């Protein structure tokens, strides 16, 4: 048995949550929803403007959120990413240590930690401004062979493909090491723009993947389909196992000889951040702990429902309890 069941590779980002009123949001002049990359100075100006709001800090990043969910459920996990030696980097490293997730020594001296300002408006929409900073430095030299060798699964973040000179090299090296040590490979698409702009690199990686996570728009971008169901069918020719999430319409799962659609739980969302990350982390936990894909998908759907009915990309307590309650009710 390996020391870790899951090792994530992704952007280490501190999420900074701001809940603001509609008039305040209007004063920013931002287009509602979505994520935009900004440089350090623009991010600093935005943060300085809202320090009086006492923003909530949460360690994150897409795959990091999934790894955290996996750990909260009781799985053993590691993570590979880059942090700066500032207050946000120290916060991130300390929180992962408290969560029991092995992140090695990710601090890079004299660099700024990546941050994502998540502006949440009363309609539950979130508008994000992300400064990758040192997170974008993740490269082949940061990929730790020992952690990959010691893990049953490697989970790769799609956003890392967006750095052709560094991130794509890190992914190639991680896949090479995973194949050398018989570590299974899962990939999450992260965003449809990854397919549109960096599709060649993603398609190359998918040839080696054992499991692929994507949502409807991402699946359609990859397959040329027009619906989640159609895209799910077309993915059969591209990857061994796949999960296609479709918001309130549930999710399609194909893994270990099982093909199933699981319904979503009715929700009144407060913040849509992190639903897909929670779903992926929960499914990975299920399939590494002897839970059938259908039951794992059902419980993952319940946890995603719990995430979007609060502000923030992850649950801070009750994760395993909710999982157990959902499985017991089936």
N, C-alpha and C positions, 0 to 999 in steps of 0.2 A: 504493500500500500504506500502511495506517495505522500509526502508531507502536506502537499496542497492539492485540493480538488480543482481549483480554478486560479489562473494567473491572468490578470487583465493587462492590456497594453493600450495606453491612451493618454489624452491630454489631462494633466493635473490642473484643475481649475477651481478656484474658490468662488462659489456662488454667493452673490451679495444681493439679498432680497429687499426690495423697496415696495411697500404698498402705498400708492399715492392716489389722490382724487382725480376725477376726470379733468377739472380745470387745470390742475398741476401738470397732468400729462399733456394737455393741449398746449401748455406754455413751452414744452420741450420741442414741439414741432416734429416729433418722430412719427413715422408711419407705424400704425398699430400692428403688433404681432411680428413674429419672425425674429431672426438673429442677424446682427450686422457686426462685422469685425472692425475694430477701431484701434488706433495706436495708443501708446501709453499716456501721452499728454491729454488726449481727448477723454480717456477713461478717468484720469486724475481730476480733470475739471468737473466731470459728472459726479464723481464720488465726493469731492469737496463741497459741491452744492447741497448734497443730501446727508452730510454727516450728522446734522441735527436730528435726523429721522431715526438715529440709532439703528442702522440697518442690521439685519440678521445675516451672520456668516455661516456658510455650510460648505464643507469640503465636497467637491464634486468633479464634474466632467462626466461625459456620457457613460463610458465603460466603468469608470470609478463608481458611479452610482449603482450600477449593476453588481459590481464586486461587493459593495457595502451591503446591498440587499442580500446577496448570497451569504455573506458573513453573519448578518443578523439572523438569518434562518438557521444558522448552525454549521455552515460550511467552512472549510479551511481555505484561506485565500491569500494571494499575493498580488502586487500591482507594480507595474513599471511605468514611470513617468518622470518629469523633471520639475523641480521647484526652485524658486529663488531663496536667498537668505534674508528675506524681509519678514514683516509681521505675518503676512498671509501664508508664506511658506512654512513658518514655524507653527502656525495654527493648523495647517493641513497635516504636517508630519505628526504633530501631537495627537490630532483627532484619529488618524489612522492607527497610531500606536494603541490608543484607548479602545479602538474597535477590534484590535487583534489581527490586523491585516499587515503582512510583511511587505514593506516598501523599500527595504534596503537603505541606501544612503542617496536620496534623490536631490539633495541640496546642491545648487551650483552657486558659488560665491560671486557676489557683485552683480546678481541678476534679479529681475523682477518676476514675481510669481504671476501666473495667468489668473485673470479674474473675469467673471461674467456678471454684469449688473442685470438682474432680473426685475424689471419694473412690472409690478402686478397692479392692474386696474380693477375697478369694481365689477367689471363684466367677466372676470376670471381669466382674461387674456394676459399673456405675458410677452413683453417686448424686451429683447435682450441686446445688450451691447457687450461684446466679448473682446478682451485684449489677451491674446494668447501669450504674449511675452515669452518667458523661457520655456513654456510648455511646447512651443513650436521648435525648440532645439532638439527634441527627442530624435535620436539618430541611432544608427547601427551600434555605435560604441556603448550606448546606454542599455542595450538589450542583454540581460543577465542570463547566461546559459544555465546556470545552476537552478534559478527559479523556474525556468521553463522545463528543464529536465525533471524537476521535483513536482510538476503539476500534471494532473490528469487532462485538463483542458487549458488551452490558451484562448483568450477572448480579445479580439482585435477591434479597435474603434475606427469606424469609417472616416471620421474627421481627420485622422492622421494621414490619410491619402492626400489631403489637401496641401501637404508640404512635400513637393516632388523631390527636392534635394536632400531632405533629412528624413522626414516621416516615412516616405515610401521605402527608403533604404532600411529603416528600422523594421518595417513590416516584413520585407523580404528576408532579413536576417532572422527575425522571430519565427517565420514559417520554416526556414531552413533548419533551425534548431529543433523546432517542434517535430518535424518529420524525422530528424536524426534520432530523437528520443521517444518516438511513438506517442507524442502528446497530441491529443485531438485538437482540431482547430475550429473555432467559431468566429464568425465575423458579423458585426452589425453595420448596416449601411450608414446610419446617422442622419443623412439628409439627401434629398434627391439631387442636389447640386453636385454631390460627390460622383454620382453616376454621369451627370451631364458633362462635367469638366475633367474628371479623373477616371472615366469609365474603363480605359484600357488597363490601368493598374489594378482596379477593383476586379475586373474580369479575370486577370491573371491570378490574383490571389484566390478567387472563388474556385479555381480549378483544384486547389489543395484543401478547400474547406470541407469540414464534416457537417457543419450546421451554419445556416445564414438567417439572420434576423433583419426584417425590414417592415416598413409600413406600406400602405396602399400606394401612395405616390411614388415611393422609392421602387417598389416592385414593378409598377407600371413603367417607370423610366428604364428599368433594366430589360424588361421583356417586350416592351411595345404594346402591352395589353391595355385595356381601358377600364378594367375592374380588378379589385383585389382577388376575387375568385379565379378570374381568367389568368391573372399574373401568377397566382399560386400554382396553377396547372402547368404553366409554361416554365416555371422554375425547375421542374423535374429534370429538364435536360441540361441544367446549368450547375446544380449543386445537389449533393446527396440528401440532405435534410434541410427543411426550411420552415420558418415561422413568418407569416404575414399578418401583421396586426391591422385592424381596420376600425379603430376608435369605438364608437358606440355600437358598431355592427359585429364586434367580437374579433376572433382571430382564427386563422387557418394554420394547422400544425401538421407537419409530416416528419416523423422521426421513428427509427427502430421498427420499421414495418407498419407503423400506425399512421393513418391519415384521418384527421378529424377537424371539425369546426367547433370552437367553443364560444358561447355567447358572452357578451359583455354584461356587467352588472349595471342596472339603472343608476345614474349618478346625477347629482347637482354640483358640477365642478366649481371649485374656488380658484384653482390654478392647475393648468394642464401640464406643467413642467414635470418631467420624469416618469410619466406613465409607461412609456416604452422601455426605459431603462429598468424600471421595477419588473416589468413583465419578463424581460430577457433574463435578469438575474434570478428570478423565481423559477423560470423554466429550467435554467441550467442547474439550479439547486435540485429540482425534482428529478431530472434525468441522471444526476450523479448520486442520487440517494434512493434509487429503486422505485421511484414513483412513475406510473405509466404516463406517457405524453398527454393523454386526455385529462387525467386528474391533475397533473402538473399545470397544464394550461388553464384549467378551471380555477385552481388556487391562485395562479399568477394573475388571472383576470380580476379576482377578488382583491388582491393586494394593489393592483393598478387603480382600481376603483377607490380604495382607501387613500391612495396618494393624491388623487386629483380632488378629493373633497377637503383638502387642507392646503396651506401655502407651503411650497417647498418641494424639492425633487425626491425626497425620501421620507420614510417614516422613522421617527426617533424612538418609538417604543411600540410594543405590541405586534411586531412583524411576525414572529414565530407563532404567537397566540392566534392571530388572524388566519395564518396558514393552516394550523391544526384544526381550527374551528371549521374552516371551509372543507377540508378533506373529510372531517367527521360527518359533515352534513350530506355528503354524496352517497 
